[in-house]
């Protein structure tokens, strides 16, 4: 599947698929789950393109990429479980602007909305990786977490693999839209964090008579 014009992450993903086949696509997606800056929106269409060329089996690509998503997500879940709520509270006591109550509120929110957050979070850039950590911290049932992660990942992966499969050599037409979507999500996260910091700074100012 060697394409001379591919560079960077795309070339790395193609090299993995050339060397390992469909499991290489799964490995690339597993790594992407742990390191969000690596975009699955690029890796998945490339795997679909390889399937359209007959170099990989479409079914094998879908199975291995979804398995890779699950493996990466479970790894971050275990990291969250190892960290635990008590350690997180201890960290909050030492971090400026962060309070233990913030951790408790977040934990309560995730306990209530966790299943929806895990399922739909699998279809959002950045959140796709990060949502696994609070799931582990709150000790969400691992079986339920794995099921929701599998279903959400299967939907996301299938969409982008099939786009690469049916678009073939024209798969690059979706790249600008995927990039825009990812940056919109990142921008919203940055705005939300900035708003939270400003709000907390205002609340921490000493009140004057």
N, C-alpha and C positions, 0 to 999 in steps of 0.2 A: 504493500500500500504506500510505498515511498512516494512522496510529493515533494519535489525539490523546493517549491515555493513556501512550504510550511516551516515555521521557525518557533522558537520558544516552547510554550506549553503544548501547542498543537503538535510540533515535531516530537516532543518527548512522549506524548500519548500514542502517536503513531508508531514510534519505536517499540513501545511496550506491546502494542497489538501485533506488530510484525514478529516480535520475539515469542510472545506467549499465546497469541490468538485471542479468543473471546475472554479467557481469564485475565489477559492483560488489560482489557477494557474495565473489567471488574476491579482490578488492582488500582487502576488510575482513579476510578470513582471512589474507592475506599480512602485513598490518600486525599482526594478532594474534600471528603467529608471532614477530615481532621484538619486540613489546611484550607479554609474557605476561599482565600485568594485564587486558588486554582479553580477555574469555572467549569462546572459540569455542563453548562450550556455550550461549551466548545468541545468537550470530550465526547459527549453522547452523540451529537450529529456526525462526528468523525467515525464513530463505531457503526452508525447507521449507513454511512457512505461505504465503509468496507463491506457491509452486508449486501448493499446494492450491487457492488462489483463482484459478488460471489466469493470474496476472500474470507468472509466469516459467515456463520449461520445467524440469521436474524433472531431465531428463538434463543440460541446460545448467548447472543449479545444481550438480549433482554433479561435472561436469567442471571447472567454473570454481573451485569451492571447493578441489578437490584440487590443481588447478594453482596456486592461491594458496598452499596449504600448501607445495608443492614450491618455489616461488619464494622464500618467506620462509626456508625451511630452508636452501636453497643459499646465500642471502645470509649467514646466520650461519656456515655451513660455510666460506665464503670469508674471513670475519672471523677464524675460528679458524686457517685456513691462513696468513693474513697475520701473525697473532700468532706462531705457531710455537712449538715446544717450547723452543728456546734462549731466546727472549725470556721465556717463561713461567718458566723456571728462574732467569733473572736477576731477575725480579720476586719469586720465592720467596725469594731471598737477602735481599731488603730488607723482607719482610713478617714482622712478629713472629709467632711460633708456627708459621710455615710453613717447611718444609725442602725442599731440592731432592729429597730422597728421596721426599717425598710426590708430587711431580710425576712422578717416574720410576715409582713404583708405580701411580699412576693411569693413566699412559700404557701400562704393561704390561697392566693389567687391561682397558683399552679395546681394545688390540690383540687380546686373546684373546676378549673378549665383545662387541666393538663391533657386529657385525651384529644380535645379539639386542637389544642396548641401543637401537639406532636404531629397529628395527621396533616393539618394545613401548613404547619411550619416546614414540612418536608418539601413544599413547593415554593418556598421563598429563599432567594439568595441570602447568605449569611445565617439567617435563622435556621436554615436546613441543618447546619452543624451545631449552632449554639443551643438549640432547644433540647438537645440530648443531655446537656449538663444539669439543668434544673430538674429534669426527669430523674436523673440519678441521685441528686441531692435530696429530693423528696421521697426517694425510694418507691417511685411508681412501680407497680408490678411489672417485672421484666417481661413476662409473656405478653401482657397488654401493650407495653412499649414496643416490643419487637413486631407485634401484629400491625399496629398503627403505622410504625415506621416502614414496614414492608409494603403496606397498601399505598401510603402516600408516595413512597419512592417509586413504586411500580408505575403509578400514574405519571409522575414527573418524567421518569426515564423513558417510558414508552412514547410520550409526546415528542421528546427531542430525538430519540433514536429513529422514530418513524419519519420525522421531518428530514433527517439526513438520508434516510433510505429512499424516500420518494422524490426528494429534490436532487439526489445524486450529486453530480459535479457542481450544481448550483446551490449547495448547502450554505455557502457563505452569505447568501442573501438574508438569512435569519440572524446572522451574527450581530449587526448593528442594533436590531430590536432587542436581542437578549442582553447586550451590553447596556442599553438604555434602561431596561427594566431593572437590571442589577444595580445601576447607579442611582435610580430613583429610590429603591429600597434602602440603600446605604445612606442616601441623603436624608430620608425620613428618620432613620436611626440617629444620625448626627444631630438633626434638629431636636429630636426628642430628648437626647442627652443634654444638649445645650440648654433647653428649656428647664430641665430638672435641676441643672447646676445653678442657673440664675434664680430659680425659685428657692432653692436651698440657701443660697447666699443671702437673699433678701430676708429669709426667715431667721438667719443666724445673726443679723445685725442687732446690736444693742438698741433697745427702744429708748427714745428720749422723751422727756416730758413735753 
